[in-house]
Amino acid sequence: MTGKRIKNIPANLLPYISKQHYHRYTPIEHAVWRFVMKQNHYFLKEIAHPAYVNGLRDSGIKTESIPKVEDMNTSLSKVGWGAVTIDGLIPGSAFYGFLANRLLPIATEIRNVQNIAYTPAPDMLHEAAGHAPILLDEAYREFVRKIGEMGAKALSSKEKAQVFMAVRHLTIVAEDPNSTPEQVKEAEMQVAEARSKLKGLSEADKVSRLFWWTVEYGLIGELDHPIIYGAGLLSSVGESQSCLKDDIRKIPFSVEACISTPYDVTKPQPQLFVCKSFEDLVAAIDDFASTMAFRKGGTESLVQALQTENTATICFSSGLQVTGTLADVLINEKKEAVYLKTKGPTALAYNNQQLDGHGKETHRKGFGTPIGRLEGDIVLEQCTVAQLKDLGIFQDHKVQLKFESGVLVEGTVKGILFSDSKPVIISFKDCQVAYKDQVLFEPAWGTFDMAVGASIDSVFAGAADPDAYFEWTEIEDTEEVVDKPEWNELENLYEEIRHIREGLVWDEQSAAHVGEVLAILDDRYPKEWLLRLEILELYKMHDDGHQNVNAIMNKLQNTDWDSSVKQMINRGLTLINSFEK
C-alpha cells in the first residue's frame, strides 16, 4: 500500500477509477448527447416517473453538451452521493461497491451514432442521463444503495467471472464502428458459451437479475398504466417508447419473478416488471437480503464461499472477521461446519478494522481454525478472564480444548486478544490440532492463532478492511496537457453548425454558411442524418420558409434508411416540429 486514501473510496475500488478526458469528445459525440437529451426532455415528461423528470430538471445536467463528471459529483453531493469516473464495464462486485458507498460510477465513453437508440456498453448517456437524475429522489436512492450493498457482498462463482469477461468483450465489439457483423456474432456466441457453463444461480446472479429488472428496466405504478424508472429504458431513445406498448408483457413485480427471469443485454426486453412504489422495492429487497450469506451465515454460506474460489470474509459470532480464500471446510455428520481453512494471504479483523499483527504478512500461507462450542456447551466468546482461567486458558499454561464437534486443540497459551472485552483470538505455541484421525495443525508449523467463535454469523464477498487487505496506490491528480483536437471533415462540419447555433445570431453570413455545410453533406455524406436534423432545426427556428427546408425534409423522409435510423429521424422531426417560433 502506497500513497494516501482519496475521496473515501475503499481500496478495492480504486483500480477501476479513470479520468474523463473531456477535450477528447468530438463534435459528433456532443451532438449524440444533445439529440438524446432533447428527446428525453420532450418525450419522457409524460411516461417517466416524476422523480426522473424533476431530477432531469434539477440535476444541472446540460442538454447542449456532454457533462463533466466533477459537475455531476457536485450535484449529487447535495443529497449525500457522489460520482466517479470508470473505464467501461467493470465487475459487478466493483459496480455494486460504488453504489453501496453512495457513488455513481460513470463510464465516460459515449455511444456512436449507429447505436444512438441503444448500446449494451456502459456510456455517459446511460449513466448520466439514465441513472443520475432519479437519484435525487430519497426513496429511490435508498433502494439503489441497498441493492448496491447486496451486490457488493454477494457470493459469486468462477464461471460468473468468465461470463463477465465475455460480456465485456461483446460490449466493446458492439460499440466499435469498425466491427463486422461476423465479429459481433462471434462475441455473442462467446457470451452464450460462457453462460452455458454456469451451474445454477449464485447470489451474484440473483442480485444481477434483480438489479436489471428494477434499476435498469423497471416500470412503476399500475400494471395497466405504468411509467418508467429504469435507467436502461430512460437512456434508450427507442425502447423508452416501445416498452409501454401492449406487445411488451407487464408482470407484477416480485423478487422471485425477477430472479427466475434471465435477460439479454443486446436485445429489447420482451417483458418488464411493474412495482407499486420505491418503498415496496426497498421492503422486498430487504426481505431477500435476509436469505443471503452476509445476513444468514452458517455452514451453507461457508460452502457457497468455498465454491467462489475468491476473496471472502467469514464473520464469527465473537465479531472476529477472517478475510481470505477458503480452501476447505470440514463438515461433521450433522452437516455442521467444524473447521475451516483458507489458502494464501489471509487477514483478521474486528469491526471492519484489521487487527495489529494479523495482516496478510502474518498469515501469508493461510489460516485455519475450529468453529463451535467447547464440550459442556461452553461459548468461549462469552467467557470472562476469570472463566477463561478456570478453563485453563491463561498465559503460558498448557491446555487441552475439546470442542463439541470432536476437534481437539492441545498447546500452550501464548496470548489472548480481546476486543470489546471479548476474547476473539487465542494464540498457542507447541500446538497440535486434530479432528478424528486427521491432523490439522502441527507444533512445527509455529504459532496457532485460533479464532474464537461458537458460530458463523455472516459470510460475504470481499474484505472486512479493504484498505488494509488490498494493494493500492495513490491516484495522481495531474493536469492533462490539452492539444488542439484534430477532427475529420464531418466532425468539423458538426462543430461549425454548433457554433452557429450557440452564437444566437442568424444573419446572411450564418445562413450562407449553413447552406455551404448542407451542400457538402449532399455531395459527400448522403447517409448523414443527425447533422441534417440539426440544420433543419436552425432553419425552423430562423427561416422556416427557406428552400432548403423542403430539400432536407425530402432527404430525411424519402431516403432508404434502416428501421432504427428511420425511427430516430421521425423522433427528431416530431421534436423539431413542436418548436414555437
SEVO-262734 format. One line per field, with one value per residue (C-alpha): x, y, z; residue number from 1. Coordinates in steps of 0.02 Angstrom, whole numbers, always signed. Layout:
<dolums>
east	[X / ...];
north	[Y / ...];
up	[Z / ...];
k	[NUM / ...];
</dolums>
This chain:
<dolums>
east	[+0 / +71 / +10 / -145 / -328 / -431 / -614 / -660 / -661 / -618 / -451 / -526 / -622 / -477 / -411 / -574 / -568 / -511 / -509 / -632 / -531 / -661 / -570 / -568 / -756 / -791 / -925 / -1020 / -1019 / -1086 / -1222 / -1269 / -1283 / -1387 / -1505 / -1543 / -1559 / -1679 / -1780 / -1784 / -1840 / -1979 / -2042 / -2014 / -2109 / -2271 / -2205 / -2065 / -2078 / -2093 / -1934 / -1840 / -1924 / -1891 / -1714 / -1678 / -1729 / -1642 / -1483 / -1393 / -1355 / -1346 / -1431 / -1314 / -1153 / -1087 / -1074 / -916 / -916 / -846 / -1002 / -1113 / -1018 / -1055 / -1239 / -1256 / -1159 / -1312 / -1402 / -1253 / -1197 / -1056 / -996 / -836 / -765 / -738 / -671 / -813 / -890 / -820 / -850 / -1018 / -941 / -849 / -1001 / -1109 / -969 / -976 / -1165 / -1152 / -1035 / -1159 / -1055 / -1124 / -993 / -995 / -920 / -857 / -871 / -1022 / -1112 / -1084 / -1219 / -1250 / -1301 / -1388 / -1551 / -1467 / -1298 / -1256 / -1095 / -1100 / -1086 / -1117 / -1294 / -1340 / -1256 / -1283 / -1449 / -1519 / -1458 / -1408 / -1569 / -1680 / -1552 / -1613 / -1766 / -1736 / -1833 / -1756 / -1576 / -1600 / -1660 / -1506 / -1389 / -1466 / -1456 / -1278 / -1235 / -1313 / -1219 / -1052 / -1069 / -1149 / -1051 / -1016 / -930 / -779 / -899 / -986 / -818 / -796 / -968 / -920 / -764 / -866 / -999 / -866 / -790 / -961 / -997 / -830 / -857 / -1038 / -991 / -839 / -892 / -759 / -829 / -902 / -1067 / -965 / -861 / -1018 / -1094 / -937 / -937 / -1119 / -1077 / -937 / -1063 / -1184 / -1046 / -989 / -1167 / -1194 / -1059 / -1148 / -1202 / -1361 / -1382 / -1257 / -1303 / -1218 / -1325 / -1483 / -1437 / -1386 / -1557 / -1645 / -1544 / -1578 / -1766 / -1778 / -1640 / -1608 / -1775 / -1906 / -2081 / -2182 / -2365 / -2521 / -2499 / -2610 / -2537 / -2357 / -2222 / -2033 / -1899 / -1766 / -1608 / -1588 / -1758 / -1736 / -1573 / -1639 / -1721 / -1804 / -1853 / -1919 / -2065 / -2087 / -2080 / -2252 / -2338 / -2457 / -2341 / -2218 / -2285 / -2308 / -2283 / -2318 / -2152 / -2087 / -1910 / -1942 / -2008 / -1861 / -1733 / -1810 / -1807 / -1643 / -1602 / -1505 / -1409 / -1404 / -1591 / -1750 / -1834 / -1991 / -2064 / -2047 / -2092 / -2204 / -2183 / -2305 / -2181 / -1998 / -2044 / -2111 / -1947 / -1844 / -1951 / -1943 / -1755 / -1730 / -1827 / -1721 / -1560 / -1606 / -1584 / -1407 / -1247 / -1197 / -1355 / -1381 / -1207 / -1193 / -1122 / -1217 / -1140 / -965 / -992 / -1050 / -893 / -785 / -858 / -818 / -630 / -613 / -585 / -721 / -744 / -805 / -879 / -879 / -1006 / -867 / -854 / -689 / -679 / -568 / -532 / -454 / -492 / -572 / -478 / -577 / -724 / -737 / -916 / -972 / -1108 / -1234 / -1190 / -1114 / -950 / -823 / -661 / -612 / -451 / -402 / -262 / -143 / -139 / -268 / -305 / -401 / -508 / -633 / -768 / -700 / -527 / -377 / -302 / -123 / -7 / -138 / -120 / -76 / +108 / +72 / -49 / +27 / +6 / -171 / -267 / -358 / -473 / -608 / -787 / -909 / -931 / -821 / -888 / -1007 / -1096 / -962 / -962 / -786 / -827 / -946 / -812 / -735 / -549 / -587 / -692 / -556 / -432 / -547 / -540 / -350 / -340 / -210 / -34 / +99 / -20 / -33 / -213 / -321 / -480 / -612 / -745 / -919 / -881 / -736 / -598 / -457 / -335 / -183 / -48 / +25 / -68 / +43 / -81 / -263 / -327 / -481 / -594 / -737 / -693 / -723 / -589 / -576 / -409 / -317 / -138 / -45 / +134 / +186 / +10 / -74 / -249 / -340 / -511 / -544 / -391 / -346 / -206 / -249 / -101 / +72 / +183 / +322 / +213 / +235 / +103 / -77 / -196 / -367 / -520 / -646 / -824 / -964 / -1044 / -1027 / -1143 / -1101 / -1005 / -982 / -877 / -728 / -627 / -678 / -547 / -516 / -389 / -278 / -307 / -293 / -142 / -174 / -81 / -121 / -207 / -114 / -224 / -110 / -155 / -175 / -91 / -232 / -183 / -297 / -406 / -385 / -555 / -603 / -708 / -876 / -831 / -781 / -948 / -1038 / -931 / -972 / -1160 / -1141 / -1051 / -1189 / -1324 / -1237 / -1192 / -1376 / -1356 / -1443 / -1393 / -1346 / -1172 / -1229 / -1368 / -1242 / -1126 / -1264 / -1302 / -1120 / -1118 / -1278 / -1202 / -1052 / -1168 / -1266 / -1105 / -1006 / -1116 / -1283 / -1315 / -1282 / -1450 / -1409 / -1322 / -1462 / -1584 / -1478 / -1476 / -1664 / -1684 / -1590 / -1700 / -1858 / -1803 / -1743 / -1804 / -1942 / -1983 / -1807 / -1799 / -1675 / -1809 / -1905 / -1744 / -1690 / -1864 / -1866 / -1694 / -1739 / -1910 / -1875 / -1702 / -1698 / -1642 / -1639 / -1781 / -1686 / -1621 / -1794 / -1864 / -1735 / -1769 / -1956 / -1925 / -1812 / -1938 / -2077 / -1972 / -1919 / -2098 / -2150 / -2040 / -2129 / -2058];
north	[+0 / +169 / +347 / +402 / +358 / +477 / +527 / +395 / +262 / +85 / +22 / -121 / +5 / +121 / +19 / +47 / +236 / +326 / +504 / +595 / +664 / +795 / +879 / +715 / +715 / +753 / +871 / +718 / +644 / +806 / +802 / +624 / +680 / +831 / +729 / +601 / +731 / +838 / +681 / +638 / +811 / +811 / +632 / +567 / +700 / +603 / +424 / +432 / +436 / +616 / +589 / +568 / +714 / +828 / +761 / +794 / +973 / +996 / +895 / +1031 / +912 / +1016 / +970 / +1053 / +963 / +810 / +846 / +844 / +709 / +831 / +939 / +787 / +744 / +919 / +900 / +729 / +786 / +889 / +726 / +636 / +547 / +572 / +521 / +436 / +405 / +225 / +141 / +47 / -113 / -161 / -318 / -322 / -327 / -164 / -81 / -125 / -75 / +102 / +109 / +39 / +184 / +308 / +336 / +330 / +251 / +338 / +267 / +417 / +343 / +391 / +285 / +314 / +375 / +198 / +145 / +305 / +217 / +90 / +15 / -130 / -41 / +75 / +256 / +435 / +435 / +280 / +336 / +524 / +536 / +373 / +346 / +515 / +620 / +497 / +478 / +646 / +552 / +495 / +331 / +279 / +313 / +215 / +70 / +85 / +94 / -62 / -163 / -98 / -166 / -333 / -343 / -296 / -433 / -564 / -725 / -766 / -907 / -925 / -964 / -798 / -709 / -792 / -731 / -554 / -558 / -622 / -488 / -353 / -410 / -407 / -229 / -171 / -257 / -199 / -16 / -19 / +56 / -49 / -214 / -329 / -422 / -581 / -514 / -462 / -634 / -719 / -612 / -657 / -841 / -823 / -749 / -892 / -1020 / -942 / -937 / -1120 / -1166 / -1083 / -1206 / -1140 / -962 / -886 / -744 / -626 / -693 / -666 / -487 / -453 / -506 / -410 / -255 / -274 / -289 / -143 / -12 / -40 / -95 / -61 / +7 / +79 / +116 / +25 / -134 / -74 / +101 / +101 / +233 / +213 / +224 / +103 / +189 / +68 / +122 / +306 / +314 / +217 / +332 / +183 / +69 / +208 / +222 / +41 / -30 / +36 / -42 / -189 / -315 / -299 / -406 / -316 / -428 / -382 / -359 / -490 / -535 / -716 / -674 / -559 / -687 / -825 / -720 / -709 / -560 / -520 / -355 / -350 / -355 / -261 / -344 / -446 / -423 / -297 / -296 / -165 / -117 / -10 / +108 / +130 / +94 / -76 / -109 / -69 / -185 / -326 / -325 / -311 / -473 / -552 / -493 / -595 / -753 / -705 / -768 / -599 / -599 / -785 / -856 / -1039 / -1192 / -1165 / -992 / -1062 / -1191 / -1054 / -953 / -1108 / -1128 / -950 / -979 / -795 / -674 / -683 / -631 / -751 / -668 / -766 / -741 / -661 / -522 / -585 / -571 / -683 / -622 / -739 / -875 / -1029 / -1190 / -1315 / -1331 / -1486 / -1540 / -1669 / -1800 / -1670 / -1568 / -1431 / -1344 / -1386 / -1318 / -1201 / -1168 / -1029 / -1028 / -888 / -716 / -702 / -560 / -549 / -400 / -339 / -211 / -197 / -145 / -258 / -318 / -271 / -417 / -514 / -449 / -542 / -545 / -645 / -764 / -765 / -953 / -962 / -982 / -1124 / -1131 / -1236 / -1174 / -1208 / -1230 / -1322 / -1478 / -1431 / -1306 / -1175 / -1021 / -953 / -775 / -759 / -804 / -677 / -678 / -774 / -902 / -925 / -955 / -1086 / -1173 / -1168 / -1034 / -911 / -855 / -994 / -1130 / -1293 / -1333 / -1458 / -1390 / -1516 / -1449 / -1525 / -1563 / -1677 / -1554 / -1561 / -1417 / -1452 / -1323 / -1188 / -1023 / -889 / -747 / -694 / -550 / -460 / -339 / -251 / -355 / -517 / -645 / -655 / -743 / -867 / -899 / -1060 / -1122 / -1305 / -1337 / -1484 / -1481 / -1639 / -1696 / -1882 / -1961 / -1804 / -1690 / -1509 / -1418 / -1475 / -1396 / -1373 / -1254 / -1114 / -1013 / -1071 / -923 / -993 / -891 / -880 / -907 / -1029 / -998 / -910 / -760 / -691 / -731 / -604 / -570 / -455 / -395 / -336 / -197 / -165 / -27 / -144 / -302 / -243 / -164 / +13 / +166 / +349 / +417 / +572 / +719 / +793 / +924 / +850 / +935 / +980 / +987 / +1060 / +915 / +852 / +816 / +746 / +843 / +781 / +820 / +995 / +1018 / +971 / +1096 / +1235 / +1206 / +1202 / +1372 / +1446 / +1378 / +1438 / +1605 / +1656 / +1764 / +1724 / +1837 / +1822 / +1761 / +1622 / +1571 / +1559 / +1457 / +1334 / +1317 / +1277 / +1141 / +1067 / +1066 / +967 / +843 / +819 / +795 / +682 / +620 / +561 / +449 / +583 / +609 / +684 / +839 / +866 / +867 / +999 / +1105 / +1083 / +1140 / +1301 / +1337 / +1300 / +1423 / +1563 / +1541 / +1411 / +1460 / +1433 / +1321 / +1206 / +1154 / +1053 / +981 / +920 / +851 / +755 / +684 / +631 / +559 / +477 / +400 / +213 / +216 / +60 / +45 / +106 / +262 / +297 / +289 / +415 / +531 / +528 / +564 / +708 / +780 / +769 / +869 / +999 / +1025 / +1058 / +1213 / +1377 / +1520];
up	[+0 / -51 / -61 / +31 / +25 / -81 / -82 / +49 / -85 / -24 / -89 / -189 / -296 / -335 / -484 / -577 / -569 / -725 / -792 / -901 / -1046 / -1085 / -1229 / -1324 / -1353 / -1535 / -1601 / -1662 / -1486 / -1414 / -1548 / -1499 / -1318 / -1367 / -1475 / -1339 / -1202 / -1303 / -1339 / -1154 / -1101 / -1230 / -1237 / -1060 / -964 / -978 / -970 / -841 / -652 / -588 / -487 / -651 / -737 / -589 / -571 / -753 / -723 / -555 / -579 / -676 / -818 / -976 / -1137 / -1260 / -1216 / -1125 / -938 / -836 / -703 / -575 / -600 / -578 / -419 / -353 / -396 / -313 / -160 / -112 / -70 / +7 / -151 / -274 / -446 / -502 / -674 / -727 / -883 / -967 / -900 / -729 / -623 / -538 / -364 / -400 / -480 / -331 / -213 / -281 / -258 / -81 / -43 / -120 / -276 / -452 / -567 / -736 / -894 / -992 / -1166 / -1268 / -1396 / -1580 / -1699 / -1762 / -1586 / -1536 / -1492 / -1378 / -1339 / -1223 / -1175 / -1022 / -1078 / -1022 / -1086 / -987 / -826 / -830 / -922 / -854 / -676 / -607 / -616 / -523 / -383 / -319 / -254 / -74 / -78 / -243 / -195 / -33 / -140 / -251 / -101 / -25 / -185 / -204 / -31 / -76 / -240 / -162 / -31 / -144 / -167 / -348 / -444 / -557 / -701 / -669 / -688 / -859 / -911 / -860 / -970 / -1118 / -1095 / -1078 / -1242 / -1325 / -1269 / -1338 / -1505 / -1519 / -1492 / -1607 / -1775 / -1862 / -1800 / -1932 / -1909 / -1901 / -1756 / -1662 / -1692 / -1630 / -1472 / -1442 / -1460 / -1332 / -1208 / -1241 / -1217 / -1054 / -989 / -1035 / -908 / -762 / -629 / -553 / -493 / -373 / -257 / -378 / -521 / -421 / -374 / -554 / -618 / -482 / -524 / -711 / -693 / -572 / -578 / -763 / -836 / -704 / -725 / -582 / -547 / -601 / -702 / -844 / -847 / -784 / -804 / -821 / -688 / -755 / -820 / -965 / -1030 / -988 / -1086 / -1237 / -1363 / -1447 / -1304 / -1193 / -1314 / -1366 / -1190 / -1145 / -1294 / -1269 / -1353 / -1207 / -1065 / -900 / -748 / -565 / -477 / -358 / -312 / -357 / -530 / -568 / -511 / -615 / -775 / -873 / -982 / -1140 / -1141 / -1331 / -1368 / -1319 / -1170 / -1209 / -1035 / -894 / -709 / -630 / -447 / -349 / -265 / -220 / -38 / -92 / -183 / -27 / +80 / -48 / -70 / +117 / +136 / +0 / +84 / +238 / +131 / +78 / +158 / +227 / +334 / +358 / +394 / +442 / +355 / +193 / +175 / +203 / +67 / -51 / -15 / -42 / -217 / -268 / -258 / -222 / -78 / +54 / +235 / +369 / +524 / +687 / +825 / +928 / +799 / +728 / +538 / +432 / +255 / +128 / +1 / +77 / +39 / +140 / +259 / +368 / +398 / +525 / +516 / +575 / +420 / +527 / +486 / +620 / +546 / +406 / +313 / +195 / +68 / +27 / +109 / +248 / +369 / +532 / +577 / +705 / +670 / +492 / +551 / +529 / +693 / +729 / +696 / +599 / +422 / +263 / +309 / +467 / +384 / +211 / +186 / +250 / +413 / +498 / +649 / +731 / +741 / +882 / +1067 / +1189 / +1272 / +1410 / +1297 / +1331 / +1218 / +1229 / +1173 / +1320 / +1448 / +1565 / +1604 / +1764 / +1672 / +1542 / +1683 / +1757 / +1588 / +1594 / +1462 / +1525 / +1481 / +1469 / +1527 / +1432 / +1396 / +1303 / +1225 / +1171 / +1054 / +1045 / +864 / +909 / +862 / +989 / +1019 / +1130 / +1163 / +1274 / +1279 / +1205 / +1218 / +1213 / +1109 / +1173 / +1079 / +1167 / +1321 / +1224 / +1180 / +990 / +962 / +1072 / +1015 / +1054 / +1042 / +1030 / +969 / +885 / +816 / +763 / +708 / +724 / +640 / +540 / +600 / +557 / +635 / +691 / +826 / +699 / +598 / +725 / +815 / +803 / +809 / +849 / +807 / +947 / +890 / +925 / +755 / +588 / +582 / +410 / +252 / +114 / -40 / -22 / +128 / +300 / +290 / +103 / +133 / +233 / +132 / -48 / -129 / -189 / -249 / -245 / -399 / -453 / -496 / -629 / -756 / -928 / -1074 / -1193 / -1375 / -1507 / -1565 / -1741 / -1813 / -1981 / -2106 / -2043 / -1862 / -1914 / -2001 / -1840 / -1746 / -1870 / -1851 / -1663 / -1665 / -1771 / -1655 / -1498 / -1574 / -1563 / -1718 / -1882 / -2025 / -2208 / -2165 / -2048 / -2169 / -2310 / -2202 / -2159 / -2344 / -2380 / -2247 / -2319 / -2493 / -2429 / -2345 / -2507 / -2603 / -2485 / -2343 / -2413 / -2261 / -2130 / -2044 / -1874 / -1939 / -2064 / -1919 / -1831 / -1988 / -2009 / -1828 / -1868 / -2018 / -1919 / -1786 / -1900 / -2080 / -2094 / -2272 / -2340 / -2493 / -2406 / -2281 / -2410 / -2480 / -2307 / -2269 / -2433 / -2397 / -2222 / -2266 / -2433 / -2412 / -2387 / -2205 / -2097 / -1972 / -1818 / -1908 / -1978 / -1801 / -1740 / -1886 / -1853 / -1669 / -1717 / -1839 / -1709 / -1587 / -1715 / -1774 / -1593 / -1580 / -1555 / -1655];
k	[1 / 2 / 3 / 4 / 5 / 6 / 7 / 8 / 9 / 10 / 11 / 12 / 13 / 14 / 15 / 16 / 17 / 18 / 19 / 20 / 21 / 22 / 23 / 24 / 25 / 26 / 27 / 28 / 29 / 30 / 31 / 32 / 33 / 34 / 35 / 36 / 37 / 38 / 39 / 40 / 41 / 42 / 43 / 44 / 45 / 46 / 47 / 48 / 49 / 50 / 51 / 52 / 53 / 54 / 55 / 56 / 57 / 58 / 59 / 60 / 61 / 62 / 63 / 64 / 65 / 66 / 67 / 68 / 69 / 70 / 71 / 72 / 73 / 74 / 75 / 76 / 77 / 78 / 79 / 80 / 81 / 82 / 83 / 84 / 85 / 86 / 87 / 88 / 89 / 90 / 91 / 92 / 93 / 94 / 95 / 96 / 97 / 98 / 99 / 100 / 101 / 102 / 103 / 104 / 105 / 106 / 107 / 108 / 109 / 110 / 111 / 112 / 113 / 114 / 115 / 116 / 117 / 118 / 119 / 120 / 121 / 122 / 123 / 124 / 125 / 126 / 127 / 128 / 129 / 130 / 131 / 132 / 133 / 134 / 135 / 136 / 137 / 138 / 139 / 140 / 141 / 142 / 143 / 144 / 145 / 146 / 147 / 148 / 149 / 150 / 151 / 152 / 153 / 154 / 155 / 156 / 157 / 158 / 159 / 160 / 161 / 162 / 163 / 164 / 165 / 166 / 167 / 168 / 169 / 170 / 171 / 172 / 173 / 174 / 175 / 176 / 177 / 178 / 179 / 180 / 181 / 182 / 183 / 184 / 185 / 186 / 187 / 188 / 189 / 190 / 191 / 192 / 193 / 194 / 195 / 196 / 197 / 198 / 199 / 200 / 201 / 202 / 203 / 204 / 205 / 206 / 207 / 208 / 209 / 210 / 211 / 212 / 213 / 214 / 215 / 216 / 217 / 218 / 219 / 220 / 221 / 222 / 223 / 224 / 225 / 226 / 227 / 228 / 229 / 230 / 231 / 232 / 233 / 234 / 235 / 236 / 237 / 238 / 239 / 240 / 241 / 242 / 243 / 244 / 245 / 246 / 247 / 248 / 249 / 250 / 251 / 252 / 253 / 254 / 255 / 256 / 257 / 258 / 259 / 260 / 261 / 262 / 263 / 264 / 265 / 266 / 267 / 268 / 269 / 270 / 271 / 272 / 273 / 274 / 275 / 276 / 277 / 278 / 279 / 280 / 281 / 282 / 283 / 284 / 285 / 286 / 287 / 288 / 289 / 290 / 291 / 292 / 293 / 294 / 295 / 296 / 297 / 298 / 299 / 300 / 301 / 302 / 303 / 304 / 305 / 306 / 307 / 308 / 309 / 310 / 311 / 312 / 313 / 314 / 315 / 316 / 317 / 318 / 319 / 320 / 321 / 322 / 323 / 324 / 325 / 326 / 327 / 328 / 329 / 330 / 331 / 332 / 333 / 334 / 335 / 336 / 337 / 338 / 339 / 340 / 341 / 342 / 343 / 344 / 345 / 346 / 347 / 348 / 349 / 350 / 351 / 352 / 353 / 354 / 355 / 356 / 357 / 358 / 359 / 360 / 361 / 362 / 363 / 364 / 365 / 366 / 367 / 368 / 369 / 370 / 371 / 372 / 373 / 374 / 375 / 376 / 377 / 378 / 379 / 380 / 381 / 382 / 383 / 384 / 385 / 386 / 387 / 388 / 389 / 390 / 391 / 392 / 393 / 394 / 395 / 396 / 397 / 398 / 399 / 400 / 401 / 402 / 403 / 404 / 405 / 406 / 407 / 408 / 409 / 410 / 411 / 412 / 413 / 414 / 415 / 416 / 417 / 418 / 419 / 420 / 421 / 422 / 423 / 424 / 425 / 426 / 427 / 428 / 429 / 430 / 431 / 432 / 433 / 434 / 435 / 436 / 437 / 438 / 439 / 440 / 441 / 442 / 443 / 444 / 445 / 446 / 447 / 448 / 449 / 450 / 451 / 452 / 453 / 454 / 455 / 456 / 457 / 458 / 459 / 460 / 461 / 462 / 463 / 464 / 465 / 466 / 467 / 468 / 469 / 470 / 471 / 472 / 473 / 474 / 475 / 476 / 477 / 478 / 479 / 480 / 481 / 482 / 483 / 484 / 485 / 486 / 487 / 488 / 489 / 490 / 491 / 492 / 493 / 494 / 495 / 496 / 497 / 498 / 499 / 500 / 501 / 502 / 503 / 504 / 505 / 506 / 507 / 508 / 509 / 510 / 511 / 512 / 513 / 514 / 515 / 516 / 517 / 518 / 519 / 520 / 521 / 522 / 523 / 524 / 525 / 526 / 527 / 528 / 529 / 530 / 531 / 532 / 533 / 534 / 535 / 536 / 537 / 538 / 539 / 540 / 541 / 542 / 543 / 544 / 545 / 546 / 547 / 548 / 549 / 550 / 551 / 552 / 553 / 554 / 555 / 556 / 557 / 558 / 559 / 560 / 561 / 562 / 563 / 564 / 565 / 566 / 567 / 568 / 569 / 570 / 571 / 572 / 573 / 574 / 575 / 576 / 577 / 578 / 579 / 580 / 581];
</dolums>
